Amino acid sequence: MIRLSGRLRSALIIGLQGIRAHKMRTFLSMVSLFLGVLAVVTVQASAETARTLRLADIELHSAKDGTRMLYVPPIAGAADVTTTTIKDQPGAAATYTMRAIIGEPKVRPINPGGSPLEHPERYSGGQSYVMRCDDSGVCRPEPMDQSVDPPGAAIELQLTAVVNDIRQFRPFRPVSGSWLDFTGQPSYSPRIVLNKAAAAGFARYRIPAEMRIDGAIANPTPRIIGVIDDGNGEQPMAYVRADEIANWMPPPEPAEAPVPADAGKPGVIAALEGGNAPVVMGSGPGLQVMFAPTAGETESLLNRKLVGAGVPSQMLHVEVIEARKTIEEELAIINWIFLGLAGLVLLIGVAGILNVGLATVGERVEEFALRRAVGTPRVLLAGIVLSETLLTGLLTAGAAIAVAAAGLNVAGRILGGRVPELHDMTFPWQAGAAGVIAGLIAGLLGGLIPAIRAARIPIATVMRA
């Protein structure tokens, strides 16, 4: 082992001396290999960047990878049980959505049905729509009755009521102001946070501060405290504490006093197959509950309480967000295609190293023959040539990685305003590792044949000198 270590050390030292003695040829070898290694590094860095951007986009719209999603149907008493169970619990949050109109009372909003505010007529097409969700959590647009109210200064948006801070699951990007504060008592003037689409509408139009919510006992006066980027580019949305909205909603109907379906009041009685008792369905929206993988105790407790409150267990289904798996399936084929193209460019660099290596061995025939004459093993001669090409590949990989990292930094500064994720993007280590591996493989392939040729030089060749 010590002997092998000594040979390796000798090969590296002599290889470095050969690189110093033939600077121009080393430079030419690096030039021929640089583009190939840079292509591999660029493809890998682009793949990691695209993966990061795609994952961030999915997290904004749904939740972080590994989040456990539980839909709680609008059964009488289920919403109160869910809220009291997960409130202030770490690793748990819940949301439910409703229709809200902010602005003048008894007027038709600028964007009927919550359509985008840029061109509301393009999306409404003369007919307004509203999202309706069934007891399984599936939402579909349904036509709204055309209101006879005159048009006025009002904006319709989707209002999302939040229990606990959902940014632990959906990392909204702050734009201005602040996010919801869940400490302290709920305010009777609901604090809302707008997304960028809604904020653009309120900046364009003069809208009075009065909010109408379906089913509310009165119209509250909201306070806009911040703006965030939630990934919904055109859909106007707002976020509010659930307990602040609950101050303006009627108390829930008790489960022991079911409302018949034909009584003319909100609520229906649904009977599940195989069940002996009817299930009282409320008129409010269902809750979307999010659990972190570490919040297993809270999730189990909520499931037991919901079943005890009359929610059938077959209606409680947990879905795990597997965003990274979806991304890998989407990007794998494209990544391999571009890596194949980069490999072709890398082969051109390998051919350049091979050409220079063969020319170098041809010029150093007497040197290698003399070394054989004084007892240098053939393996060491081959190691000398291989060490030169491997060191050349490593130097080229270092240069390519430095150029790629500088390019990513410049792209982040230029495009950071349009794509905020690029502003804090760091050079992925996977791209650096791919560059080092590509440089070593190119050095090995380009130096293998010259190394074998150098090891086969006969001792009698020394007589030419």
Secondary structure, 3 states (H helix, E strand, C coil): CHHHHHHHHHHHHHHHHHHHHCHHHHHHHHHHHHHHHHHHHHHHHHHHHHHHHHHHHHHHHCCCCCCEEEEECCECCHHHHHHHHHCCCCCEEEEEEEEEEEECCCCECCCHHHCCCCCHHHHHCCCCEEEEECCCCCEEEEECCCCCCCECCEEEEEEEEEECCHHHCCCCEEEEECCCCCCCCCCCCCEEEEEHHHHHHHHHCCCCCCEEECCCCCCCCCEEEEEEECCCCCCCEEEEEHHHHHCCCCCCCCCCCCCCCCCCCCCEEECCCCCCCCEEECCCCCEEEEECCCCHHHHHHHHHHHHHCCCCHHHCCEEECCHHHHHHHHHHHHHHHHHHHHHHHHHHHHHHHHHHHHHHHHHCHHHHHHHHHCCCCHHHHHHHHHHHHHHHHHHHHHHHHHHHHHHHHHHHHHHCCCCHHHHCCCCCHHHHHHHHHHHHHHHHHHHHHHHHHHHCCCHHHHHHC
